[in-house]
């Protein structure tokens, strides 16, 4: 490799004199040319823009892709100018797992059919998320990255060049000052003064030219703000669309589940949730009796001229089962009876249930052998 030794030596000399000037300025032993106030304000504004744009860009990346390994992978694909491979979203993956599980559990079972319904909606949610990620990356992340990797690098390069021109100018000023001091002592130094002043004029011209170039670039930050403002609106619009889609999908899912549960459990609840997560179980009309119910075989007495009253509190054990309407039910969770009118349950056991007129729809009468009592519907899966 060929080296231009003369140029290399010159560059090394320039670097050394700049380093000396910079050090003396820091120590306060050399004068420093200050930039005009307008240019200083532009530089401060540009630094502020760069710092906050970088923070917003990094945090948006974390928001859109929380997995740091995936972000590193995408970074290398971008640097290699290769297309980032399509990645399944968490919602799509969860939906696929639910669909696969439904095949094993049986699509015709209540659990399997519900898994299919929820799985399909999870896949829709995942698809909406994918579209949101792609839109946000194009409309918001890409413009911020272009500023940081393009415009800001150009601005930084010109600012470094301006700093070098400023150091060269101050070096020339120092030489002129020394030459004039020497000239005052000996007239033989007048030629050195002329040379130093000529170098100063050249340095001043280059400094002024570079200051103008830098000023124009820094004033372009205003247009950058306008562009980022437009991108921010597009990002918010993408978020609004995404969350609206998610809300719509969840409302549709809730309706489908509610309708399916109503068909499956006509005397039951709207959704089959684990009752252990609830604050309390549904309460029947009476914790010990069924007021106002006159089962077959039992008569009520009333006195003439008075309102019809039951002859006494009606115990659940006195209720006669109807001739029809018996159903088998599987117990989903353990349940401890709160009083003698209720029937304790063990998970996975099978019992016979039926309802009687006037009974709270959240409760059924359950029978297990010779035992009988009220049972909460939320603890049961009706089988037939």
C-alpha positions in Angstrom: 0.0 0.0 0.0 1.3 3.4 -1.0 1.5 6.2 1.6 1.8 9.9 0.9 4.3 10.5 3.7 4.1 14.3 3.2 0.3 14.4 3.5 0.4 12.0 6.5 2.9 14.1 8.3 0.9 17.3 7.5 -2.3 15.7 8.8 -0.5 14.5 12.0 0.8 18.0 12.5 -2.7 19.6 12.1 -4.2 17.1 14.5 -1.5 17.8 17.1 -1.9 21.6 16.9 -5.7 21.2 17.2 -5.3 19.0 20.2 -3.0 21.5 21.8 -5.4 24.3 21.1 -8.4 22.3 22.5 -6.4 21.4 25.7 -5.3 25.0 26.3 -8.9 26.2 25.9 -10.1 23.7 28.5 -7.3 24.9 30.8 -8.3 28.5 30.2 -4.9 29.5 28.8 -6.2 30.0 25.2 -9.0 32.1 23.7 -11.9 30.4 22.1 -14.1 31.8 19.3 -17.7 31.5 20.4 -20.5 30.7 18.0 -23.3 33.2 17.6 -26.3 32.8 19.8 -28.7 31.6 17.0 -26.3 28.8 16.0 -25.9 27.8 19.6 -29.7 27.6 20.1 -30.0 25.5 16.9 -27.3 23.1 18.2 -29.0 22.7 21.6 -32.3 22.1 19.9 -30.8 19.5 17.6 -29.2 17.7 20.5 -32.5 17.6 22.3 -34.2 16.3 19.2 -31.6 13.5 18.8 -31.7 12.4 22.4 -35.5 12.2 22.7 -35.9 10.7 19.2 -33.5 8.0 20.2 -35.3 7.2 23.5 -38.7 7.2 21.8 -37.3 4.9 19.0 -35.8 2.4 21.5 -38.9 2.3 23.7 -41.2 1.9 20.7 -39.1 -1.1 19.6 -39.5 -2.6 23.1 -43.3 -2.0 22.9 -43.7 -3.6 19.5 -41.2 -6.4 20.2 -40.6 -7.1 23.9 -38.3 -10.1 23.1 -34.7 -8.7 23.1 -33.4 -11.8 21.2 -35.9 -11.1 18.4 -34.9 -7.4 18.3 -31.2 -8.4 17.9 -32.1 -10.8 15.1 -34.1 -8.2 13.3 -31.2 -5.7 13.7 -28.8 -8.1 12.0 -31.2 -8.8 9.2 -31.5 -5.0 8.6 -27.7 -4.5 8.6 -27.3 -7.4 6.1 -30.1 -5.9 3.9 -32.1 -9.2 4.2 -35.8 -9.6 4.5 -36.9 -10.2 8.1 -38.6 -13.6 8.2 -42.3 -13.7 9.1 -42.7 -14.4 12.8 -45.9 -15.9 14.4 -47.4 -13.7 16.9 -48.2 -14.9 20.4 -51.9 -14.6 19.8 -51.7 -16.8 16.7 -49.6 -19.3 18.5 -52.0 -19.5 21.4 -54.9 -19.9 19.0 -53.2 -22.8 17.2 -52.5 -24.5 20.5 -56.2 -24.3 21.4 -57.3 -25.7 18.1 -54.8 -28.6 18.4 -56.0 -29.3 21.9 -59.6 -29.3 20.8 -58.8 -32.1 18.3 -57.5 -34.3 21.2 -60.3 -33.4 23.6 -63.0 -33.9 21.0 -64.6 -31.1 19.0 -68.0 -32.3 20.0 -67.4 -31.9 23.8 -68.3 -28.6 25.5 -64.6 -27.9 26.3 -63.4 -28.8 22.9 -66.0 -26.8 21.0 -65.2 -23.8 23.2 -61.5 -24.2 22.6 -62.2 -24.1 18.9 -64.2 -20.9 19.2 -61.7 -19.1 21.5 -58.8 -20.4 19.4 -60.2 -18.9 16.2 -60.6 -15.5 17.9 -57.1 -15.7 19.3 -55.8 -16.2 15.8 -57.8 -13.2 14.7 -56.3 -11.1 17.5 -52.8 -12.3 16.5 -53.5 -11.3 12.9 -54.6 -7.9 14.0 -51.4 -7.6 16.1 -49.3 -8.6 13.1 -50.9 -5.9 11.0 -50.4 -3.3 13.8 -46.7 -4.2 14.1 -46.1 -3.9 10.4 -47.9 -0.6 10.1 -46.2 0.9 13.1 -42.8 -0.2 11.9 -43.3 1.3 8.4 -45.1 4.5 9.4 -43.3 5.3 12.7 -40.1 3.4 13.4 -38.7 3.7 9.9 -38.8 7.5 9.8 -37.2 7.8 13.2 -34.5 5.4 12.2 -33.9 7.2 9.0 -33.4 10.4 11.0 -31.0 8.9 13.5 -29.0 6.9 10.9 -29.2 9.5 8.0 -29.9 13.1 8.8 -28.3 13.1 12.2 -25.1 11.5 11.0 -24.8 14.2 8.4 -25.4 16.9 11.0 -22.9 15.3 13.3 -20.3 15.2 10.6 -20.7 18.8 9.7 -20.6 19.8 13.3 -17.3 18.0 13.8 -16.0 19.8 10.7 -17.2 23.1 12.1 -15.4 22.4 15.4 -12.2 21.7 13.4 -12.5 24.9 11.5 -13.1 26.8 14.7 -9.9 25.3 16.2 -8.0 26.2 13.1 -9.3 29.8 13.3 -8.3 30.1 16.9 -4.8 28.7 16.1 -4.4 31.3 13.4 -5.5 34.0 15.8 -2.9 32.9 18.3 -0.2 32.9 15.6 -1.1 36.4 14.5 -1.0 37.6 18.2 2.4 36.0 18.7 3.8 37.4 15.4 2.7 40.9 16.3 4.3 40.6 19.7 7.5 39.5 18.1 7.2 42.3 15.5 7.1 44.9 18.3 10.5 43.6 19.4 12.2 43.2 16.0 11.2 44.6 12.6 12.5 41.5 10.9 9.3 39.7 11.8 7.0 41.7 9.6 6.9 39.0 7.0 5.8 36.5 9.6 2.9 38.8 10.5 1.7 39.0 6.9 1.8 35.3 6.6 -0.1 34.7 9.8 -2.7 37.3 8.9 -3.2 35.6 5.4 -3.7 32.3 7.1 -6.1 33.9 9.5 -8.2 35.3 6.6 -8.3 31.9 5.0 -9.3 30.2 8.3 -12.0 32.8 8.9 -13.5 32.2 5.4 -13.5 28.5 5.9 -15.0 28.8 9.3 -17.8 31.2 8.1 -18.6 28.9 5.2 -18.8 25.8 7.4 -20.9 27.7 10.0 -23.4 28.5 7.2 -23.6 24.9 6.0 -24.1 23.7 9.6 -26.7 26.3 10.3 -28.8 25.3 7.2 -28.7 21.6 8.3 -29.7 22.5 11.9 -32.6 24.6 10.7 -33.9 21.5 8.9 -34.7 20.1 12.3 -38.0 22.0 12.1 -39.0 20.0 9.1 -37.9 16.9 10.9 -40.3 17.8 13.7 -43.2 18.2 11.2 -42.4 14.8 9.6 -42.2 13.1 13.0 -45.5 14.7 14.0 -47.2 13.3 11.0 -45.7 9.9 11.8 -46.9 10.1 15.3 -50.5 10.7 14.2 -50.2 7.6 11.9 -48.9 5.6 14.9 -51.8 6.6 17.1 -54.2 5.8 14.2 -52.7 2.4 13.9 -53.0 1.8 17.7 -56.6 3.0 17.6 -57.4 0.7 14.7 -55.7 -2.3 16.4 -57.4 -1.8 19.8 -60.8 -1.3 18.1 -60.4 -4.5 16.2 -59.4 -6.3 19.5 -62.4 -4.9 21.2 -64.7 -5.9 18.4 -63.3 -9.5 18.4 -63.7 -9.8 22.1 -67.3 -8.6 22.1 -68.1 -11.1 19.3 -66.4 -13.9 21.3 -68.3 -13.0 24.4 -71.6 -13.2 22.5 -70.7 -16.5 21.0 -69.7 -18.0 24.3 -72.8 -16.6 26.0 -75.0 -18.0 23.3 -73.3 -21.4 23.4 -73.6 -21.6 27.2 -77.3 -20.7 27.0 -77.9 -23.5 24.6 -75.8 -25.9 26.7 -77.1 -24.9 30.1 -80.6 -23.5 29.6 -81.2 -23.1 33.3 -77.6 -22.1 34.1 -75.2 -19.2 33.8 -73.9 -17.1 31.0 -70.3 -18.2 31.3 -68.7 -21.2 33.0 -66.0 -19.7 35.1 -64.2 -21.1 38.1 -66.4 -20.1 41.0 -63.4 -20.3 43.4 -62.3 -17.0 41.9 -65.6 -15.3 42.8 -66.2 -13.4 46.0 -69.1 -15.7 46.9 -71.4 -18.3 45.5 -74.8 -17.3 44.2 -77.4 -17.3 46.9 -80.8 -19.1 46.5 -84.0 -17.4 47.5 -83.6 -18.8 51.0 -80.6 -20.4 52.6 -82.7 -23.1 54.3 -86.1 -23.2 52.7 -87.9 -22.6 49.4 -90.6 -20.1 50.4 -93.8 -20.0 48.4 -93.3 -23.4 46.9 -96.1 -25.9 47.3 -94.7 -29.3 46.1 -97.1 -32.1 45.3 -98.3 -34.0 48.3 -98.0 -31.0 50.6 -100.9 -28.7 51.4 -100.9 -25.2 52.9 -103.3 -23.9 55.3 -104.8 -20.5 55.5 -107.3 -18.8 57.7 -110.3 -17.2 56.2 -110.0 -13.5 55.5 -106.2 -13.5 55.6 -103.5 -13.6 53.0 -102.4 -17.0 51.8 -99.4 -18.1 53.9 -97.4 -21.3 53.9 -98.2 -23.6 56.8 -94.5 -23.4 57.8 -90.9 -23.3 56.5 -90.5 -25.7 53.6 -87.4 -27.9 53.9 -85.5 -29.0 50.8 -85.8 -32.6 51.9 -89.6 -32.3 51.7 -89.5 -31.3 48.0 -90.7 -34.1 45.8 -88.8 -34.6 42.5 -90.8 -33.9 39.3 -91.7 -36.7 37.1 -89.7 -35.3 34.2 -86.7 -32.9 33.8 -84.1 -35.1 35.6 -80.6 -34.6 34.2 -77.2 -36.0 35.0 -74.5 -33.5 35.9 -70.7 -33.8 36.4 -69.3 -31.9 39.4 -66.5 -29.5 38.3 -65.2 -28.4 41.7 -65.4 -29.4 45.3 -68.2 -27.6 47.2 -68.9 -27.5 50.9 -72.5 -27.1 52.0 -73.1 -24.0 54.0 -76.2 -25.4 55.8 -78.4 -28.5 55.9 -80.4 -27.4 52.8 -77.4 -27.7 50.6 -75.5 -30.8 49.3 -71.8 -31.0 49.5 -70.0 -32.0 46.3 -66.8 -33.7 45.2 -65.1 -32.9 41.9 -65.7 -35.3 39.0 -68.6 -37.2 40.7 -71.9 -37.6 38.9 -75.2 -36.5 40.4 -78.8 -36.2 39.4 -80.2 -32.7 39.2 -83.6 -31.1 38.6 -85.4 -27.8 39.3 -88.6 -26.9 41.0 -91.0 -24.0 40.4 -90.0 -20.8 42.2 -86.4 -21.8 42.7 -83.5 -19.4 42.0 -82.2 -20.3 38.5 -78.6 -20.2 39.8 -79.4 -23.3 42.0 -80.7 -26.8 41.3 -81.8 -29.6 43.5 -79.2 -32.4 43.5 -79.6 -36.0 44.4 -76.9 -38.5 45.2 -78.3 -41.8 46.4 -80.4 -41.0 49.4 -78.9 -37.5 49.9 -80.6 -34.5 48.5 -79.9 -30.7 48.7 -79.4 -27.5 46.8 -76.3 -27.2 44.6 -74.9 -24.2 42.7 -75.2 -24.5 38.9 -71.7 -22.9 38.5 -70.1 -26.0 39.9 -71.8 -28.4 37.4 -71.5 -29.5 33.8 -74.9 -30.7 32.7 -74.6 -33.9 30.6 -78.0 -34.9 29.6 
